[in-house]
Amino acid sequence: MTTTETPTRRITTAKAMAEGIALEMRRDPGVFVMGEDVGAYGGIFGSTTDLFAEFGADRVIDTPISETGFIGAGIGAAVEGLRPVVELMFIDFYGVCMDQITNHMAKIHYESGGNVTVPMVLMAATGGGYSDAAQHSQCLWGTFAHLPGIKVVVPSNPYDAKGLMISAIQDDNPVLYLFHKGAQGLVWMEKNPRSIAHVPEESFTVPIGEAAVAREGTDVTIVTLSLSVQHSLDVAEQLVAEGISVEVIDLRSLVPLDTQTVLASVAKTGRVLVVDEDYRSFGLTGEIAAVIAEHDPMMLKKPFRRLAVPDVPIPYARVLEQGILPTRDKIAAGVRELMS
Amino acid sequence: MNPLNRLDLYKQMVRIRQYESRILQEYHADKKPAWDIGAGLIPGEMHLSAGQEPSAVGVCANLKQGDAITAPHRPHHFALAHGVDMNAMTAEIYGRDTGLCRGKGGHMHLFDPENHFSCSGIIAQGYPVACGQAMAFKRKGTDHVAVAVAGEGAANQGAFHESLNLASLWKLPVIFVIEDNDWAISVPRSHSTANASNADRASGYGMPGVRIENNDVEAVFEAAGVAIDRARAGGGPSLIEIHTLRLWGHFEGDAQAYRGADLDTLDARDPIPLYAATLAEIGDLSMDQVASIAADAAAEVDAAITFATSSPFPTADDALLHVFA
């Protein structure tokens, strides 16, 4: 095989998602995309960039603003053996279509005693940090991970975005694919440099349910996901100067949750900070604490620490929003506290 | 359109009524002396379809293998008319391991992929799913159709309106069936719905709509035939509202005190004796046939109940299976 690709080919997370979808669409005629503004626009956050030009309106379908209607239609198409990739523009819009997601997409396989599969991907933009306020800035992955029957994947970088997308499309289960707007590499958002990176041109998969050790370290484990992985890596680099060695675990998926990778890291460092841009109570941070406590609480040299949105809606004004998000300075403070 | 076979329509209605009558008996048999909805051989809510046979039978007589149905919480008549295996369906209702869904679904969640049949307990939410099945049929280049069924109360849900718009916009082969049985549990149609006919709502979405009065199985058959032919030919969706009759409660245990004088005329409106009389009058049905059709139905239903009650239960550990494929 000859290739003109150079190992330095760098693309955004958004482009990586779209590449993953395109590869599957070329391979499998049963794959199609539908959602609001996924066509000529290419997805408000770039997730379907260039797909319309290649595959046309028959396979990249702009829908009316009818989330219940088109998510339900995705379910029906999946039940009949197609593999729809459906975009819910913002995860915050779940309120108008939650019945299809939780009572139908998530439950049909179980209710049918395993006789009916729903091989669909529901992708949605998550996260804040750009003053979009309370109805367009939530993460909510903990809400969906709590409900049985949906795999939940949450990529943090371009490589995983592509590999997890291909895995999600090939999966026979419904997969909720949550991508952070701030990690998409968009020109119209704050630049997070880790949102543009080398990604191979060819098809590859990243298995759903395997966390990644994004950075190895020995003093403190940060367990996190999505854009917070990027922030945590920045902090880890910064803390080298203070003599602190931070290990960063990128969960990559919440369902299934790779508890082994988390426990192995915590066993090594004995100090853990869970960083989550979702709400604090009854969510991911508490779940990780429970995983550790059920396994062996004596692993911890210091009390468990967590950093998450302190149970308030996401506020608008920059100072207010930055005050409640898990920003780099708060992550660094959390790590230092564990080392004090 | 399939040819009209009056005797087949009658037999199917009798078969369904026999089924619902026996399930009614079985459901109540071991809930005495103290009523407990979760007790007995058939636990949980039970929504029976007696009186609504004409809608299922008239519609399904026009369907073929490979066509899909999404039914609501009151699904038995459509399941049986569409060819769902009576034994497996009954075993599911009895919560047995041999059931359609190995005891995980129950009577409101019957899934039969072989017959593309499913139902959902959430009002109107089967409509979008049917649109997706129709999308798949169209994308695969088949002439199959999807039938979405719900009651008149469901026509006030957003999912109904989103689905009508989607199906019309994309010319999907969907037939929207509304069973207007006058009651959304206890709320009469006059208190729930601004339109006298949902056919008017269909025209608002650019599709044909008809309303059939009198719970008339032959009128349903004719209207469904037209709509299904149109959908198969690529003409897009249609809506059929059937003014039908809920002979029994919304669910078993519903005392129906709210129903008042409406209860007094039920016998006279029962569609099965009425249809038998019509057929007898035109010479298509004899008294002997009435008896033999009833006996055949009873035997089939008894066998299904025997199959169910002699089947094993799932084990408690089975509850952990099938969350994911």
Interface residues (C-beta under 8 A of the other chain):
Chain A: F32 T63 P64 S66 T68 G69 F70 I71 G72 A73 G74 I75 G76 A77 A78 V79 E80 G81 L82 P84 V96 D99 Q100 N103 H104 I108 H109 Y110 E111 S112 G113 G114 N115 V116 T117 P119 P148 G149 K151 D172 N173
Chain B: A68 T70 G99 L100 C101 R102 G103 K104 G105 H109 F111 P113 H116 S118 S120 I122 Q125 Y127 P128 V129 A130 C131 G132 Q133 A134 M135 A136 F137 R139 K140 A146 G158 A159 E162 S163 N165 L166 L169 L321 H322 V323 F324 A325
